[in-house]
C-alpha cells in the first residue's frame, strides 16, 4: 500500500512537471502573439499590405493567426488533460491520507493498551517504594510551604504598615506642598508679608553668624534724616569702636517665579529681564534713602542690600553682569545669604577681638591696682620697720638705764634687804639685738626724691 501510493505520487509529480513546462511554453507563445502591440502590428501590416499591394505580408499574418488558433486549441486540450490528472492525483492523495489516518488510529490504540498495562504493573510494584522515597520530600515541601505562607503573611503585614507610612508621608508632603503654595501665594500677593519674610531670613543669617540682638545688631531702629523724615532700616549691625553697618532686605519674587514657570525660552528671558529691572528699582530706592548718612549712624558709605532667595540672586547676576557694578555706583552692595555670611562672621570675629582687647585692658588695670596695693603695704611695712627700729633703740637705752650697776635696779636692790614687804624677784633685763631687714623693702617701694636726698 505505501509503495503504490509512493509510485502514484511520483507519477503525479512527473505529469505535473511536464504539464507545467508545456503550459509555460504555450503561454509564452500565446502571450508573445496576443499582446496588443502584436495585434496592432498585424493590423498595421494588413493595412499597409492592402494599401501597397503587399500580399505576402497578408498571407504571413494569416498563417500566424492560424498558428495562434491551433495553439489555443492545444492549450485547451492540455488544460483539460491536466485537470483530469490532477483530479486523479487528488483522489489518490485523499485515499492515502485516509489509510494513514486509520493506521495512526490503530497504532495509538495499541500503544495506549500497552502503556496502560505497563503503568498498572509499575504502579502496583513500586507504589510502596515510591511512598517511602518521596515521604521526606513531602515533609520538606510541606515545611517549605508553611514557611512560605509565614513569610507571605509577614510580607503582607509589612507592606500594609509600609503603605500606611507611605500614605502618612504623602499626606505630610501634600500638607507641606499646600503650605508652600500658600506661602508662595502670600509672598507674591502681599508686599508687606514678603518684606516681613525677607527680614526673618536676614535675622536668621545674623543669628547663624553668632550675632546677638541688642548687643550686636538692632532691628527696625528709628532715625530721622536731615529733613526730619523718619527712616527705618531693617537692621543696624553694631561694630567695635561705635561703628555701624546697615543691612536692608529686599525680596523680588513675582518675576523670578514667572521665569521658573515659563513654558518657552522667550517667556523665561522676558521674565528674567523684568526680574533684573525690579532688582535695579530696589537698588535705586534704597540708594535714595541714604541710610549710611543718617545722623547717629557711623557707617561706611554703602548699604548692604540682602536678597533672601539665593537662586533669584544668582539668576539676576547671571542675566545682568553689570548689576553689581550698578549697585556699587549707587553705594549699594548686593548680597545673598552665601555672600553675607563671611561679612557677618568677620563682624563676629571683630567683636571677639574687641572683647579680648577689653578684657586685656581690664586685666592691665587690675594688675596696676594690685601693684599699687602691694607697694602701699610694703611702704607701710617699711614705716613699721623704721618705727620698730626706733622702739628697739629706745628700749635698749631704757634697759641700760634700769638694769646697770648705776641704774635704777642697782640702786633699789638694797630696799629688798631693808623692807620685809619687798618680796618680789627683780626680773633680769637685757638689751634687744633686733636685725630688721628694712632695706629689702626698697626693692618694692619706689624711693621718693625727698627721701633719697634725706638718706
C-alpha positions in Angstrom: 0.0 0.0 0.0 2.7 2.6 0.8 4.8 1.7 -2.3 1.8 2.1 -4.6 1.0 5.4 -3.1 4.6 6.5 -3.5 4.5 5.5 -7.2 1.3 7.3 -7.7 2.7 10.4 -6.1 5.9 10.2 -8.3 3.8 9.8 -11.4 1.6 12.7 -10.4 4.6 14.9 -9.8 6.2 14.0 -13.2 2.9 14.7 -15.0 2.6 18.0 -13.2 6.1 19.0 -14.1 5.6 18.1 -17.8 2.3 19.9 -17.9 3.9 23.0 -16.3 6.7 23.0 -18.9 4.3 22.6 -21.8 1.9 25.2 -20.4 4.7 27.6 -19.8 5.9 27.2 -23.4 2.4 27.6 -24.9 1.6 30.6 -22.6 4.8 32.3 -23.6 4.0 31.8 -27.3 0.4 32.9 -26.9 1.5 35.9 -24.8 4.0 36.9 -27.5 1.3 36.6 -30.1 -1.6 38.1 -28.2 -0.1 41.3 -27.0 -1.8 44.5 -28.1 1.3 45.6 -29.8 1.3 42.4 -32.0 -2.4 42.9 -32.8 -1.7 46.5 -33.8 1.3 45.5 -35.8 -0.6 42.8 -37.6 -3.5 45.1 -38.4 -1.0 47.8 -39.4 0.8 45.2 -41.7 -2.6 44.2 -43.3 -3.5 47.8 -43.8 -0.1 48.6 -45.2 -0.1 45.5 -47.4 -3.5 46.2 -48.7 -2.6 49.8 -49.4 0.7 48.9 -51.0 -0.4 45.7 -52.6 1.8 43.6 -50.3 0.0 40.2 -50.5 2.9 38.1 -49.0 2.7 40.1 -45.8 -1.0 39.5 -45.6 -0.6 35.8 -46.1 2.1 35.7 -43.4 -0.4 37.3 -41.0 -3.0 34.7 -41.9 -0.5 32.0 -41.2 0.3 33.5 -37.8 -3.4 33.7 -37.0 -3.9 30.1 -37.9 -0.9 29.1 -35.7 -2.4 31.1 -32.9 -5.8 29.3 -33.2 -4.0 26.0 -33.2 -2.1 26.9 -30.1 -5.3 28.0 -28.4 -6.8 24.6 -29.1 -3.7 22.8 -27.9 -3.8 24.9 -24.7 -7.4 24.0 -24.1 -6.7 20.3 -24.6 -3.7 20.4 -22.3 -5.7 22.2 -19.6 -8.4 19.5 -19.7 -5.8 16.8 -19.5 -4.0 18.4 -16.7 -7.3 18.9 -14.7 -8.2 15.3 -15.2 -4.8 14.1 -14.0 -4.8 16.5 -11.1 -8.2 15.2 -10.0 -7.0 11.6 -10.1 -3.9 12.6 -8.1 -6.0 14.4 -5.5 -8.3 11.3 -5.2 -5.2 9.1 -4.7 -3.8 11.5 -2.1 -7.2 11.5 -0.3 -7.2 7.7 -0.2 -3.6 7.7 1.1 -4.5 10.2 3.9 -7.5 8.1 4.9 -5.3 5.0 5.1 -2.6 6.8 7.0 -5.2 8.1 9.5 -6.6 4.6 10.0 -3.1 3.2 10.6 -2.3 6.0 13.1 -5.6 5.4 15.0 -4.8 1.7 15.2 -1.2 2.3 16.3 -2.3 4.8 19.0 -4.9 2.3 20.3 -2.3 -0.5 20.6 0.2 1.9 22.2 -2.4 3.1 24.7 -3.2 -0.5 25.7 0.5 -1.4 26.1 1.2 1.7 28.1 -1.8 1.2 30.3 -0.8 -2.3 31.1 2.8 -1.4 31.8 1.7 1.6 34.0 -0.6 -0.7 36.0 2.1 -3.2 36.6 4.6 -0.5 37.5 2.3 1.3 39.9 1.4 -1.9 41.7 5.0 -3.0 42.1 6.6 0.4 43.1 3.9 2.2 45.0 5.3 1.3 48.4 8.9 2.1 47.4 7.9 5.4 45.9 6.0 6.4 49.1 9.0 5.6 51.2 11.3 7.5 48.9 9.0 10.6 48.5 7.9 10.9 52.1 11.0 13.1 53.1 10.4 15.3 50.1 6.7 15.6 51.0 7.7 16.7 54.6 10.3 19.2 53.3 7.8 20.6 50.8 5.1 20.9 53.5 7.6 22.7 55.8 8.7 24.9 52.9 5.0 25.7 52.1 4.4 26.7 55.7 7.5 28.8 55.8 6.4 30.5 52.5 3.0 31.2 54.0 4.5 32.7 57.1 6.9 34.9 55.0 4.0 35.9 52.8 1.8 36.8 55.8 4.7 38.8 57.3 5.3 40.5 54.0 1.6 41.3 53.7 1.6 42.9 57.1 4.9 44.7 56.4 3.5 46.0 53.1 0.4 47.2 54.9 2.4 49.0 57.5 4.7 50.4 54.8 1.7 51.5 52.8 0.3 53.3 55.9 3.6 55.0 56.5 3.9 56.0 52.8 0.4 57.4 52.9 1.3 59.3 56.0 4.5 60.7 54.3 2.4 61.6 51.3 -0.1 63.4 53.5 2.7 65.3 55.1 4.2 66.1 51.7 0.8 67.3 50.5 0.4 69.4 53.6 3.9 70.8 53.1 3.2 71.4 49.4 -0.1 73.2 50.3 1.7 75.3 52.9 4.5 76.1 50.4 1.8 77.1 47.9 0.1 79.3 50.4 3.4 80.8 51.4 4.3 81.4 47.7 0.9 82.9 47.1 1.2 85.2 50.2 4.7 86.2 49.2 3.6 87.0 45.6 0.4 88.9 46.6 1.2 90.9 49.7 4.3 93.1 49.7 4.2 93.6 53.5 4.2 89.8 54.0 7.1 89.5 51.6 9.0 92.2 53.4 8.5 90.5 56.8 9.6 87.2 55.4 12.7 88.7 54.0 13.5 90.3 57.4 13.0 87.0 59.1 15.5 85.3 56.7 18.0 88.2 57.3 17.8 87.9 61.1 18.3 84.2 60.8 21.5 84.8 58.9 22.6 87.2 61.6 21.9 84.7 64.3 23.7 81.9 62.4 26.8 84.1 62.3 26.8 84.3 66.1 25.4 87.8 66.5 23.1 88.6 69.4 20.2 91.1 69.1 20.7 94.1 71.3 24.4 93.6 71.7 25.5 93.2 68.1 22.5 94.3 66.0 19.3 96.3 66.2 16.1 95.6 64.2 13.9 98.3 62.8 15.8 101.1 64.6 14.1 104.5 64.1 16.1 107.5 62.8 15.4 111.0 61.4 17.1 112.3 58.3 18.2 115.9 57.9 14.7 116.8 56.5 13.0 115.3 59.6 11.7 112.3 57.7 11.5 109.0 59.6 13.8 106.2 58.4 13.6 102.6 59.5 16.5 100.5 58.3 15.8 96.8 58.6 18.9 96.0 60.6 21.8 98.1 62.1 24.8 95.9 62.8 27.0 97.3 65.6 30.8 97.3 65.0 33.5 97.9 67.6 34.6 101.5 68.3 30.9 102.6 68.0 30.7 101.9 64.2 27.7 100.6 62.3 26.8 98.6 59.2 23.4 99.0 57.6 21.6 95.9 56.0 18.2 96.2 54.3 16.3 93.2 52.9 14.6 93.3 49.5 12.5 90.5 48.1 11.9 90.2 44.3 9.8 87.1 43.8 7.0 87.6 41.3 9.1 88.0 38.1 11.5 85.3 39.2 8.6 82.9 39.8 7.3 83.7 36.3 10.8 82.8 34.9 10.7 79.5 36.7 7.2 78.6 35.5 7.9 79.8 31.9 7.0 77.3 29.2 9.3 78.7 26.5 12.8 80.2 26.5 11.4 83.5 25.2 9.0 83.8 28.2 11.8 82.9 30.5 14.1 85.6 29.1 11.3 88.2 29.3 10.6 87.3 33.0 14.3 87.4 33.9 14.6 90.8 32.3 11.7 92.0 34.4 13.3 90.4 37.5 16.5 92.3 36.8 14.6 95.6 36.4 12.8 95.0 39.7 16.2 94.5 41.5 17.5 97.7 39.9 14.5 99.6 41.2 15.1 98.3 44.7 18.7 99.4 44.5 17.7 102.9 43.3 15.0 103.2 46.0 17.5 102.1 48.7 20.1 104.5 47.4 17.8 107.4 47.6 17.0 106.7 51.3 20.8 107.2 52.0 20.8 105.2 55.3 24.6 105.5 55.7 24.4 109.3 56.1 21.6 109.3 58.8 22.5 111.2 62.0 23.5 108.8 64.7 24.8 106.1 62.3 28.6 105.8 61.8 28.5 103.6 58.8 30.7 103.3 55.7 29.4 105.0 52.6 27.5 101.9 51.4 24.5 99.8 52.4 24.2 96.0 52.1 21.0 95.0 50.1 20.1 91.4 51.1 18.2 89.1 48.7 17.0 86.1 50.7 16.2 83.9 47.7 19.6 82.6 46.6 18.5 81.3 43.1 16.9 84.7 42.4 20.1 86.5 43.3 22.2 84.1 41.1 19.8 84.4 38.1 19.8 88.2 38.3 23.6 88.4 38.5 23.9 85.9 35.6 21.3 87.7 33.4 22.9 91.1 34.0 26.6 91.0 34.8 26.7 94.8 35.3 24.1 94.7 38.1 26.7 94.5 40.9 28.6 97.5 39.4 25.4 99.4 39.1 24.8 98.9 42.8 28.4 99.9 43.7 27.9 103.2 41.8 24.9 103.9 43.9 26.6 102.8 47.2 24.6 99.6 47.3 26.3 96.2 47.7 24.1 93.4 46.6 24.4 90.3 48.8 22.7 86.9 49.4 22.9 84.5 52.3 26.1 82.9 50.9 27.9 86.2 50.3 26.6 87.8 53.5 27.8 85.1 55.9 31.6 85.8 55.5 30.9 89.5 56.3 28.8 88.7 59.4 31.4 86.2 60.5 34.1 88.9 60.2 31.9 91.2 62.3 31.6 88.4 64.9 35.4 88.0 64.9 35.9 91.7 65.3 33.6 91.6 68.4 35.7 88.7 69.7 38.9 90.6 69.2 37.3 93.8 70.8 36.1 91.7 73.7 39.6 90.2 74.1 41.2 93.7 74.0 38.7 95.0 76.6 39.5 92.0 78.8 43.2 92.7 78.4 42.7 96.3 79.3 40.7 95.3 82.4 43.4 92.8 83.3 46.0 95.5 82.9 44.0 97.9 85.1 43.6 95.2 87.7 47.3 94.4 87.7 48.1 98.1 88.2 45.7 98.4 91.1 47.2 95.2 92.6 50.7 96.5 92.2 49.8 99.8 93.8 48.2 97.9 96.8 51.4 95.8 97.2 53.5 98.9 97.0 51.3 100.6 99.7 51.6 97.6 102.0 55.4 97.5 101.5 55.6 101.2 102.2 53.7 100.7 105.4 55.8 97.8 106.4 58.9 99.9 105.8 57.5 102.6 108.1 56.6 100.0 110.6 60.2 98.6 110.4 61.6 102.1 111.0 59.3 102.5 114.0 60.3 99.2 115.4 64.0 100.2 115.0 63.4 103.4 116.9 61.4 101.5 119.6 64.2 98.9 119.9 66.8 101.7 120.4 64.7 103.4 123.0 64.0 100.0 124.7 67.7 99.2 124.9 68.5 102.7 126.4 65.8 102.2 129.0 67.1 98.7 129.8 70.6 100.1 130.2 69.3 102.8 132.5 67.3 100.4 134.6 69.4 97.2 134.7 73.0 98.5 135.0 75.0 98.9 138.3 74.5 102.5 138.1 71.0 102.0 137.0 67.7 102.2 138.9 67.7 98.4 139.6 71.1 98.5 141.4 70.0 101.5 143.4 66.8 99.9 144.7 68.3 96.4 145.3 69.1 97.2 148.9 65.5 98.1 149.6 64.7 94.3 149.5 67.0 93.8 152.4 65.6 96.7 154.4 61.9 96.0 154.0 60.0 92.8 154.6 57.3 93.8 152.1 59.7 93.8 149.2 59.1 90.1 148.4 59.1 90.1 144.5 62.1 89.0 142.5 63.6 91.5 140.1 63.5 90.1 136.6 66.7 90.1 134.6 66.7 92.7 131.9 68.9 92.6 128.8 69.1 94.8 125.7 67.4 93.5 122.5 69.5 92.8 119.4 67.0 93.1 116.5 68.2 93.0 112.9 65.3 94.3 110.8 65.8 93.9 107.0 64.1 97.1 106.2 66.4 97.8 103.3 65.0 94.9 101.3 61.6 96.7 101.1 63.3 99.4 99.0 63.2 96.9 96.0 59.4 97.0 96.2 58.6 100.5 97.4 59.7 103.2 94.9 62.0 105.7 96.7 60.7 109.3 96.5 63.1 112.1 95.7 62.8 113.7 99.1 63.5 110.5 100.9 66.6 109.7 98.8 68.1 113.1 99.5 67.4 112.6 103.2 69.1 109.2 103.2 
